[in-house]
Amino acid sequence: MKWLMVALALATSPAMAQSDSSWLDNARLMRVKAPAKTYFHDHDTSRCAGFCPRKAFVMKGDAVVARDSATGFVEAEYINAKGVTTHGWLREADLMPDPGPKQAPSFWLGAWKRIEADIRITRGALADTLSIKGDALWGSLDPERVKRGAVNIGEIDGAESPKGFRLSFAMGENGTLAFEDASEFECAVKMRLMPPYLLVDDNGNCGGHNVSFTGIYVRKAAGK
């Protein structure tokens, strides 16, 4: 079961487990500038003097999504080409801000993924709109759940115009709604484009028990 616990931990970041939408607004894109390996650390004062180094690392030029800062370290996530997340603390001196592109529209388009979720964004039927379709699972990493058919599923499906690097919508009985018009039980989603990543936060109503689209996505390679 050890491998399963590790896989589940990678699938959902602890910092985003409660779907607190403030993480999406506060996130910053940073790049590794250190010439050698930059190691992730655990923040655990019971084991070491504040920050304990781990084996996981990022390399010069890698993009990370950063949030909190503490005594020379930044809490950050790195997502590899397979959509697997590494979460921890990196030395702030090893990072530099990345302002990203000035214009967003073309960066939205494509197939995006993280563990147990996929989102496809294409041009919408109406001018200046995007079509957003996605599928998410919970429990697919557990062979026992898969065997007994206990994997929960969810989906999003909407069409909306992005506002620069932001996009939000809700799913009503008769189609796409404005995010603020969602009822207590309707699926509502916020997105923030931060190339090379797509940040997504939902309200917990977009699928079965424990299913969530909340997380950080990377673009799928062509043909995959």
C-alpha positions as CSV (number, residue, x, y, z in Angstrom):
1,M,0.0,0.0,0.0
2,K,3.0,2.3,0.3
3,W,3.0,3.2,-3.4
4,L,-0.7,4.0,-3.3
5,M,-0.3,6.4,-0.4
6,V,2.5,8.2,-2.3
7,A,0.5,8.4,-5.5
8,L,-2.5,9.8,-3.7
9,A,-0.4,12.4,-2.0
10,L,1.0,13.5,-5.4
11,A,-2.5,13.7,-6.9
12,T,-3.8,16.4,-4.6
13,S,-1.7,19.1,-3.0
14,P,-2.2,19.5,0.8
15,A,-2.3,23.2,0.3
16,M,-5.3,23.0,-2.0
17,A,-7.1,20.0,-0.4
18,Q,-9.9,22.3,1.0
19,S,-10.3,24.2,-2.3
20,D,-9.7,27.6,-0.8
21,S,-9.9,29.8,-3.8
22,S,-7.4,32.3,-2.3
23,W,-4.6,30.0,-3.4
24,L,-5.5,30.6,-7.0
25,D,-5.3,34.4,-6.6
26,N,-2.2,34.4,-4.5
27,A,-0.1,32.0,-6.7
28,R,3.1,33.4,-8.4
29,L,5.0,31.9,-11.3
30,M,8.8,31.6,-10.6
31,R,11.7,30.0,-12.4
32,V,14.7,28.2,-11.0
33,K,17.8,30.3,-11.5
34,A,20.4,28.2,-9.5
35,P,22.9,26.5,-11.8
36,A,22.8,23.2,-9.9
37,K,19.9,21.1,-8.5
38,T,17.5,22.9,-6.2
39,Y,16.1,20.5,-3.6
40,F,12.6,20.5,-2.1
41,H,12.4,20.7,1.6
42,D,9.8,19.7,4.3
43,H,8.9,22.4,6.8
44,D,9.2,20.3,10.0
45,T,10.8,21.8,13.0
46,S,10.5,18.5,14.9
47,R,13.0,16.8,12.6
48,C,15.5,19.5,11.7
49,A,16.1,23.2,12.1
50,G,13.0,24.4,10.3
51,F,13.5,22.9,6.8
52,C,14.5,19.3,6.0
53,P,16.0,18.6,2.5
54,R,14.4,15.9,0.4
55,K,15.6,13.9,-2.6
56,A,13.2,15.6,-5.0
57,F,14.6,18.5,-7.0
58,V,14.1,21.0,-9.8
59,M,16.6,22.2,-12.3
60,K,17.6,25.6,-13.8
61,G,14.8,27.0,-16.0
62,D,12.0,24.9,-14.4
63,A,8.8,26.8,-13.7
64,V,7.2,26.4,-10.3
65,V,4.0,27.8,-8.8
66,A,4.8,29.6,-5.6
67,R,2.6,30.7,-2.7
68,D,3.7,31.3,0.9
69,S,7.2,32.5,1.9
70,A,9.0,31.8,5.2
71,T,12.5,32.6,6.4
72,G,14.2,32.3,3.1
73,F,12.0,29.6,1.6
74,V,9.0,29.6,-0.7
75,E,6.2,27.0,-0.7
76,A,6.0,25.8,-4.3
77,E,4.7,23.1,-6.7
78,Y,6.4,21.7,-9.8
79,I,4.4,19.6,-12.3
80,N,6.2,17.3,-14.6
81,A,5.3,16.4,-18.2
82,K,3.2,13.5,-16.9
83,G,1.1,15.8,-14.7
84,V,2.6,14.5,-11.4
85,T,3.0,17.2,-8.8
86,T,5.9,17.7,-6.4
87,H,5.1,20.0,-3.5
88,G,7.4,21.4,-0.9
89,W,9.6,24.3,0.1
90,L,12.4,25.7,-2.1
91,R,15.1,28.2,-1.3
92,E,13.9,31.6,-2.4
93,A,17.5,32.6,-3.4
94,D,17.4,29.8,-6.0
95,L,14.3,31.3,-7.7
96,M,13.3,34.4,-9.7
97,P,9.9,35.8,-10.7
98,D,8.6,35.0,-14.1
99,P,6.2,37.8,-15.4
100,G,4.9,35.5,-18.1
101,P,3.4,36.6,-21.5
102,K,1.6,39.8,-21.9
103,Q,-1.3,38.4,-23.9
104,A,-3.3,35.3,-23.1
105,P,-5.8,34.0,-25.7
106,S,-3.7,31.5,-27.7
107,F,-2.2,30.0,-24.5
108,W,-5.6,28.8,-23.3
109,L,-6.0,26.3,-26.2
110,G,-5.0,22.7,-25.8
111,A,-5.4,19.6,-23.7
112,W,-4.4,20.0,-20.0
113,K,-3.8,17.3,-17.4
114,R,-3.0,16.5,-13.9
115,I,-3.3,13.2,-12.0
116,E,-6.9,11.9,-12.3
117,A,-8.2,14.9,-14.3
118,D,-8.1,16.2,-17.9
119,I,-9.4,19.5,-19.4
120,R,-9.7,20.3,-23.1
121,I,-10.0,23.9,-24.2
122,T,-10.9,24.8,-27.8
123,R,-12.4,27.8,-29.6
124,G,-16.1,28.2,-28.9
125,A,-18.9,28.4,-31.3
126,L,-19.3,32.2,-30.7
127,A,-16.7,34.8,-31.3
128,D,-14.2,35.3,-28.5
129,T,-15.5,32.3,-26.5
130,L,-13.7,29.2,-25.4
131,S,-15.2,25.7,-25.0
132,I,-14.1,24.0,-21.8
133,K,-14.7,20.3,-21.3
134,G,-13.2,18.2,-18.6
135,D,-13.3,14.8,-16.8
136,A,-12.1,14.0,-13.3
137,L,-11.8,10.8,-11.2
138,W,-11.3,9.9,-7.6
139,G,-10.1,6.5,-6.6
140,S,-8.7,5.4,-9.9
141,L,-5.2,5.0,-8.2
142,D,-6.6,2.4,-5.9
143,P,-6.7,-1.1,-7.5
144,E,-9.2,-2.3,-5.0
145,R,-11.6,0.5,-5.8
146,V,-11.2,0.0,-9.5
147,K,-11.9,-3.7,-9.0
148,R,-15.2,-3.2,-7.3
149,G,-16.2,-0.3,-9.5
150,A,-16.0,2.3,-6.8
151,V,-14.3,5.0,-8.7
152,N,-16.1,8.3,-8.6
153,I,-16.4,10.6,-11.6
154,G,-17.1,14.2,-12.5
155,E,-17.2,16.5,-15.5
156,I,-17.2,20.1,-16.5
157,D,-18.7,21.5,-19.7
158,G,-19.1,25.2,-20.5
159,A,-18.4,28.0,-23.0
160,E,-17.2,31.4,-21.8
161,S,-15.1,34.3,-22.8
162,P,-11.8,34.7,-20.9
163,K,-10.9,37.9,-19.3
164,G,-7.2,38.0,-20.1
165,F,-5.6,35.3,-17.9
166,R,-8.8,34.6,-16.0
167,L,-11.9,32.6,-16.8
168,S,-14.9,31.5,-14.7
169,F,-18.2,29.8,-15.3
170,A,-20.9,27.6,-13.8
171,M,-22.9,24.7,-15.1
172,G,-26.7,25.2,-15.0
173,E,-29.6,23.0,-16.2
174,N,-29.8,24.9,-19.4
175,G,-26.1,25.5,-20.1
176,T,-23.3,27.8,-19.0
177,L,-24.0,30.3,-16.3
178,A,-21.9,33.2,-14.9
179,F,-19.9,32.0,-11.9
180,E,-21.7,34.2,-9.5
181,D,-25.1,32.9,-10.7
182,A,-24.4,29.3,-9.6
183,S,-26.8,27.9,-7.0
184,E,-25.6,26.2,-3.9
185,F,-25.5,22.8,-5.6
186,E,-24.3,23.7,-9.1
187,C,-20.8,23.2,-10.4
188,A,-18.7,26.4,-10.5
189,V,-15.2,26.7,-11.8
190,K,-12.4,29.4,-11.7
191,M,-9.3,29.2,-13.9
192,R,-6.1,31.2,-14.1
193,L,-3.7,30.8,-16.9
194,M,-0.1,30.9,-15.8
195,P,1.9,29.5,-18.7
196,P,3.2,26.8,-18.8
197,Y,0.5,26.0,-16.2
198,L,-3.3,26.2,-15.9
199,L,-4.6,26.7,-12.3
200,V,-8.1,25.5,-11.6
201,D,-10.4,25.8,-8.6
202,D,-13.9,24.4,-8.3
203,N,-16.6,24.6,-5.6
204,G,-16.7,20.9,-4.9
205,N,-20.0,20.3,-6.8
206,C,-18.5,19.1,-10.1
207,G,-18.8,15.3,-9.5
208,G,-19.2,12.5,-7.1
209,H,-17.8,12.3,-3.6
210,N,-14.2,13.6,-3.3
211,V,-14.0,14.4,-7.0
212,S,-12.4,17.7,-7.8
213,F,-10.9,19.6,-10.7
214,T,-8.9,21.8,-8.3
215,G,-5.2,21.7,-9.0
216,I,-2.4,22.7,-11.3
217,Y,-2.4,21.4,-14.9
218,V,0.2,21.0,-17.6
219,R,-0.4,20.9,-21.3
220,K,-0.4,17.4,-22.9
221,A,2.1,16.8,-25.6
222,A,0.7,16.6,-29.1
223,G,-0.6,13.1,-30.0
224,K,-0.9,12.0,-26.3
